[in-house]
């Protein structure tokens, strides 16, 4: 009887010890309790503070010298180091201060989203980069122009703005992408050069790409990019401003932030323009935080596998003695900064900058509601300043699903 009791006590102790020593349960409990708001925690806050001070000095000086009016975000190693507003939503009356959550017309920064849509369709086998445009838009009147030529601005096509100004005839009615294609098919403007012989940056390339997205996906461009890019990247405040259903041009674009033209008499609000009906080359509205999310989504393969995403940064035109910059799929590159990709934008009262150093994991985003302001040189100097460098981040990819929480 005593032996049976002894055996029972030993069995209970063994089970109890086994339960306490279960390493998998400890890991699971630790995983559940991870603070996902701080997955980018650093121990170099002092360096971050110094970089923030550098940024603040630079942009305060810019505000004094060139009247900087916009929102700035600087991120390094996944951490937002600096975020600040300068100026007003209404520059005419100097009232209603800008907020870091404000949405701005991105101008040509929109092109990176159009390119991403094309890359997604290619990854799904819906098209090929070397497809001729006529395969997807049969009424397109030029032979030999491929999707790749449009992406890299080597189509040789002339500006659609000049064609529309001459042939549209009613500036109170917005022109849309399909109507632009009709104008091209009817008038067949003379190209600048034959396809793939020279680089010529032109908005017509990305307007046509948006139409390719629509023809292939059977969706409106604004719906496709929202479903396949903005939502997966957690970009809750980003959208395409579309005049698709408008037959009369609204006087002003929707939203609190209006663009301004700066002249000798002071700032003037820029009214809506009939060319704003054309999308793909422009007309995406976004915030600095959402653009940072887009960069993180690309870096961590939330949209495309890394091997496919890197296609965006391949040179469409090789560097030469006379050509020190080049263009990939929606991104610019510069020989002077080989680890960087970037794009600038200017359109109807807005000026924008999106600059990324992929090696140092740095991002600088500037969104302004004025058509004049800083040049790029001081921005490059700041982005590439290696006086203070933050340590690389280690991030468990499991937690990237939580990127739709606030950065």
N, C-alpha and C positions, 0 to 999 in steps of 0.2 A: 504493500500500500504506500509506504514511504517513497519507494522508487518511482511509482506512478506519479505521485505529487511532484517529485523532483523533476521528472521528465516534462511534466506540464509547465512548470515554472521556466525551465530552459527554453522550451518551445516559444513561450510568450515573449521572453527576452530577445530571442533570435528574430522573431517577426518584427518586434519594435525597432531593433537596431537596423534591420534591413530597410524598413520604411524611412528612417531618418537619413539613411545614407544614399537615397535614390538621387543620383546626380541629374537625371533628366528632368525630374520634377523641379529641382532647384533652378535649372536653366529656364524651364517654362514659366516659373513664377517671376524670374528676373525679367523675362521678355515681356510679360504682361504689364510689369510696372515701369517699363522704360518711358521716360518723359520725351515723347516724340517732338515736343515743341523745342527741344534743345539737342537735336541729333547733330547739330553742327557746333557743339560746345568747343571752345578753344581755351588754351592757357596762355595765349599771347594777346590779351586784351590791351596791354600797353602799346604794342605795335599797331593794333587797330586804331587806338586813340590817336597815335601820331599820324597815321595815314588820313584819318578823318580831319585832323587839324590842317594837314597839307591841302586837302580838298576844300575845306572851308576858306582858307586863305585865297586859293585860286579863284573860287567862284564869287566871293565877295568882291575881289578885284575886278572880275569880269562884269559884275553888275555895275560897278562904278564907271568903268571905262566904256563898255558897249551896251549897257542897259539890259543885261541878261534878265529874261522874264520867262521862267519855266520851272520845271521840277527836275532834280538831279538825283540819281542813285548810283552809288559805287559799291560793288561787291567784290570780295576776294576770298578764295577758298570756301565758297558757299555761304559766307557770312556777309550780311549787309552791313558795311562799315560806315556808310554815309548816305543820308537821305534828307533832302531839304528843298524847300520851295523858295523862289525869288519872284516877287512881283505879283501881278494882278490877273484875274480873269478878264476884267474890263480895263484895258490899258488906257482907254480914252479918258475915262473919269477917275482912273487910279483908285478903283474900289473893288471890293469882293476879292480878298486875297486867295491866291491859288492854294489848293490842298494837294497833299502827296497822293491822294486817291483819285485825282482828276483824270479824265480820259482826254487824250489829244489825238488829233488827226496825225497819223504816222507818216503820211506822204509816201516816199519811196521805200521806207522800211516795210511797207506792205508787201513788197516783192518777195521777201523771204518766206512769207506764208503761202504765196502762190506757188513758189518753187517747191515748198514742202508738200503741197497737195499733189503736184505732178509726180514727185518722188514716191509718194504713197500709192498712187495709181500704178506706177511702174512696178513697185514691189508686189502689188496684187496681180500683176500680169495683164492689166487692162490696157497698157500702151507700152511702147518702147521709146527711149530717148531719140533714136534715129528714125522713128516714123516721120514721114513727110506730113506737114500740117494738113495737106489736102486729104489725107486718109481720114481725118476726124472732122475737118471742115471742108467739104467737097467744093463749095463755092469760092474758096480762097483761090485767087487768080495766079499765084506764083508757084512755079515748079522748083523743086530742089531745096525748099526751106524746110528744115526739120525742127522737131521740138527742142533738140539740143541747141540748135542755132538760136532759137528764141530765148532759151534759158541763159545762154552766155552772151547775148547781144551780138551775135555774128550773122544775123539774118540778112543784113543789108537793107532792111525796109526803112522807108522814110517816116517822119513823125506824123502821127495821126492828128495831132493838134492843128497842124497847118491845113490838112485835108478838111477837118471838121469846120474850121473857121471859114474856109472858102465855100464849102458845099452844103453845110447843114442848113443854114438860112434862117433858123429860128432860135435865137439865144435864150428865149424865155421857156423853151422846152428842153429838158435834159436829153442828151443822146446816150443810149445804152449800148452795151457790147454788141448785141445782134445787129443793131442799126449801124454801128460802126463797120461791121463786116459787110453789110449791104453797100455802104459807101465805097469801101475798098474794092469790092467786086465790080461795082458799076464804073468807077472812075480809074481804077488801076493806076495809082500814082507811081511815078518813076522811082524805082529803088535807088538808094545811094550807091550800092555796089552789088555784085553777085554774091550769093550766099557763101559763107565761110571763108571769105577773103580778107575781112578786116573786122575789127571791133568797133562798134558804134552804139553807144548807150542810147536807147530809145524806149519810151514808155509803151510803144505799140507792141513790143515783144511780150510784155507781161499782161497787157489787155487781151491779146490773143490766147495766151496760156490759160487765163481764167475761162475763156470760151471753150478751150479744149477740155478743161475740167468739167464744165457743164455738159458738153456733148457726150463725153465718155461716161460720166457718173449718172447722167440723167437727173441731176439735182441742180438747183440754183447754187451758184458759187458760194454765196454767203451761208447757205445751209451746210454744204459739204465741208467748208473749212471750220465751221463751228463744231460739227459733229466729229471730225477726224483730227483736228489740231487743237482748237481752243479748249474743248472739254477735257480731252485726255491729258493736256498739259496743266489743267487746273486754272485756266485763264478765265475767271468768272466775270471780268469786267471788260472783255475785248469783243468787238463785233465789227462787221462790215457795214458801213453806212451806205444803204442802197436806196436809189431813187427808181427802182424797177417799176413800181406801180404809179409813178408820178408822170403826168402829162404836162403839168405846169410847174416850173421850177420854184420851189420855196425860196423866199428871200434869204433866209438864214439856215444854216445847218442846225440840226437838233443837238442839244447838249448845252452845258453851261460854259464851256470853254470855246470861245470864238477866235479865229485867227485875226492877226493885225498886220497891216502894211505900215512900215515906218518910212516917213519921208520928212522933208525939212520943216513941215508944218506940224509934225507930231504924229502919233499913231492914229490909224483909221481902221475901223472894223472892216474885214473883208466879207463881202456878201457871197452867197452861194453862187456857183458857176455851173453852166450847162454841161461842162466836161466832167463834173463830179458824178455824172451818171455812169461813166465808164469805170469799171472796177478791175482789180487784179494788179494794176500798176500802182495803186494808191487806195485811199478810202477805208483802210482799217483804222479803227480807233482803239486805243489801249492805254494802260497805265504803266508806270515804271516797274511796279511789282509784277505785273503780268508778263512783261517782257523778260524780266529776270527768270520767271517760271519757265518761259519758253526755252531760254538758254539751258536751264537745269534739265528740262525734259529731253532736249537733244543730247546733252552730255551723258545722260543715264539711260538712253535707249527706250524712253517711254513712248516714242513715236515710231522710230525706225531702228533696226539693229545698227550698231555702230559702223559696221562695214559699209552699210548703205548710206548712213547719214554723212559719212566722210566724203561721199561723192559731191556734196554741196561745196566743198572747199577745194576741189580740183580745178586747176587753171584752165579756163576756156581759151585764153590767149597767152602765149609764152612771153616772158619778160625779154626786153631787148634794150638797145641803147636809147631808143626813143619811147619805149613803153615800160614804165616801171611799176605799173599797177595792172591788175587783171580781174577777171570776174568768173565766179563759179556758178552755182545754182542759187541765185538770190543773195549771194554774199560777194563782197569785194575783198581782194587781197592786195598787199603792197610789198614790193621787194625790200623796202627798208625795214619792215616789221614782219619777218617770215612766219612768226608764230601767231599772227593776229588775223582775225576776220572782222569785217565791219560793214556798215552801210550808213549813209547819210540820206536825209530826206528834205525836200523843200517843195511846198505846194500851197498856194493860195493862203498865205498868212501863217503858215506853220513851218518850223525848222526843227529837225530831229537828228539824233545821233545814237547809234548802237555800236559799241566798240568792245571787242572781246580779245583778250590774250589767252589763248588756249593752253599755253605752256605754264603760265603763272596763275591760271584760273582766276583771271580778273575780268570784270565787266563794268563798263561805264555807259550809263544811259542818260541822255538829256532830251527832254521833250519841252519844246517852247511853242508859244502861241504868237510868235512874231517872225516875220520873214527875213529879218536881219539880226546879226548878233555875232557871237564869237566865231573865229576861224578854228580850224582843226589842230593847228600846230601845238598850242598850249595843252590841248586835250591829250595828244599823243605823248607829250613830255610827261604829263602826270601819270598816264596809264603805264608808261614804260620806266618810270622812276623806280630804281631798285634799292634806294636808301633803306627802306623798311619793307621786308617781305614776310608775309604770314606763312606759317607752317601748313603743309598740305593736310586736307581733311581725310579722315577715315570714316566712311559711311556704310552702314549695313544696307544693302539695296532693298532688303525686306521692308524698310520703313519709308521708302520713297513713295509708297502709296498714300502717305499722309501729307504729301506736298500741297494738297488743296486746303490745308490749314494755313493760317496767316504766317507769312515769313517773319 
